Amino acid sequence: MGKISIRKQFLDCRKQLGLSAHSRASQQIQQQLIASECFVRAKTLALYSPINNEVATEQIFSAAKKLDKQIYYPRVAGNEFSFFKVGTLDELLQGAFGVAEPVSAEKISVTDLDLVVVPGVAFDLRGHRLGYGRGFYDRQLVGKPAKTASVGLCFDFQLCDSLPVEAHDQVLDFIATETRFIPCHI
C-alpha cells in the first residue's frame, strides 16, 4: 500500500474518534510524554498546534510552563518551516493550513532544541512516520543533533507494522501513545 492510501485510511480512522475518546486518549498520551526522561531533561522544546483530531498538546504546554521550560511552535511561510517562542497559548493565531501559529519573532534552530514533539498520520515501531506529505518535519529533523530528542504523539490505532520509507524520511527517537512510551532504536 502506498503513502497516499495509507494516509487516507489513517486520517479516516482518526476522524471517526469521538470527542470524549479523543480527550481521554490525548490526556494519557501527553502524560506518557510528561513522565519521560526526555521531557524532564528538556529546557527547550517544540510543540505543535493540533488539527484534524491530532493528539492534543495543551497539557504538555502547561507542564512545561510550570517547569519554566522555553516553548516553541512551528510557523510556515511558503516552503519554510521554523520554530518560534511562545509564552502563552494566546500568542498563537490561525496561519497556514488552518494551523494555529506563533506571532513571535523569536526564532530557534532545531539544533538548539532539546525536544521536538511531532504530529503524524501513521507511525511504525521503528520510528518512521507518515505526515501530510509536505515534508516540513523531515526537513527540520534532518539537521537534528543527537542531543535533541524527537517524539511522535499518536493514538494506538495509528501504529502499524511498517510504513513505506523514502530516503528523505527521518526516524523519530520515541513514540508516545495512550498505553506506552516506545523507544525507536533501529
N, C-alpha and C positions, 0 to 999 in steps of 0.2 A: 504494500500500500504506500502511495506517495505522500509527501508532506501536505499537499492540498486536501486530500481526502481525510487524512488523519486530523488535520486542523479542524475541518468541518465537523467530524464526528465528535471530537472532544469539546468544541465550542457548543455544539448542540446539547451535549450532556450537561455542561456547566450551566447553560441557560435554563435547564429544567430544575435546577436546585432551588428549592423553596426558600423563602426569607428566613424562617427560623432555623432550618438546617444549615443554611449558609452562615448565619450569625454564630451558631453554636460551633460549627467546624472551624470557622475563621478564628474564633477565640482560642480554641485548642491549638491550632497551628501556630498562632502568634505566641502562645505560652511555650510551645516547644522551642521556638527561636529564642525567646527571652531567657529561658533556662540554660541555653547553650553557652559553652565556653567562648565561642567566637563573638557572641553578643556581649557577654560580661567583659571581655577584654577590650572591645572596640571603644575608641574615643571618638571616632568619626565614622558615620555610617550613611549610606544612601538607601532611601526607601522609595516606593513608587505609590502613585495615586491609583487605586483600583478602578477598573472599568469592566463592563461585560461580566459581572458576577465573579471577578477575580477575588482571591483571598484578601480580606481587609488588612490594613496595616496600622490603624489608629492606636491600638494597644501598644504596639512596638514603639510608635512615636511617643506616647505618654510615658512609657517606661524609660525610654532614652532621655527624655526631658528631665525626669526626676533624678536621673543619674548624671545630669549635666553633660551629656554627650552632644557633639555637634552633628546636626542632622541636615541632610541634603536630599533634594528631589531632582529628577530629570526634567529638562526642558528641551523641546525640539524646535529647531529653526532650520527649515529646509531639510537637508540631509544630515545636519549636525545635531548631536545629542550630547548635552553636557549636564553636569550636576551643579545645583546652586543651593546655597544655605537657606534654611527655613527655620524661623524662630517659633512661629505658631502656624496652625493649620489655616488660619485666616489669610496667610500670605500666599495661598495657592489659589489661582484663578484659572478658569477654563481656557485651555490652549489648544494646541494641535491635537487632532483626532478625538476631541472632546475630553481630553485628559486634564485634570487639574495640575497646573504647573506653577513653579515658584516665580514670584515677581522680582526677587532679589538679584542683585548684580554680583554678589559674592560667589564666584565660581571656584570649584575644586577639581583637580585632576584625579582620575581613578587611582593613580599611584600614591595619592595622599589619603585615600580612604582605608579604613581598617575592615570594613564590612560593606558589601553591596548585596542588597536584598532584591531578588529578581522575580518578576512575574513570568507566567508562561501558560501555554495552552495544554501541553503534554510534556511529561518528563520520563526518563528511564533511570534505572538504578545506577547506571554508570555516570550519571550527571549530565547527560545530554538533554537539551530542552528544545521544544518547538514553540516559537513565539508566533507573532502575527505575520512574519515574513519580511519585515523591513530591515532586520539585521542590526538595529540600534545597540542592543545589549552585547551582541557578539563583537561589534567594533570597539566598544568600550572595554570589554573584558580581555581582549587580545593584548592590551598593554598592562594588565593587572599584575603587580608583583606577587610573589608567593605569600607575603605577609597579609595581603588583602584577601579575606575570605569572601567567597560568593555563595549565596544561599538562595535556592529556589523555593518559593512557597506554593504549595498545591494541595488540593484535596486528594485523598487516597485514590479516588476513581480516575485521577489524571495521570497516575503512574501506569506505565506499560513496560513490557519486557524489553523492547528495543525500539529505537527511532532511527529513521534514515539520517545519516550524518554526512555532511559535506565538509570540505577542507576548512572553510571559514568558521564553522560552528565551534563555539567554545564550551568547555566542560566546566560544570559547577563543582564546587568543593563539597556542598551539602544540599540536602533537600529536607524541608520540614513539611510534614503532613499532620493531620489531626491525631495520628496514632504513633508517630515515630519521627526521630531526627536521624537522617541517613547520611553517613559519610560516603562520598562517591569516589573513592580512590580506585583507579582502574588498574 
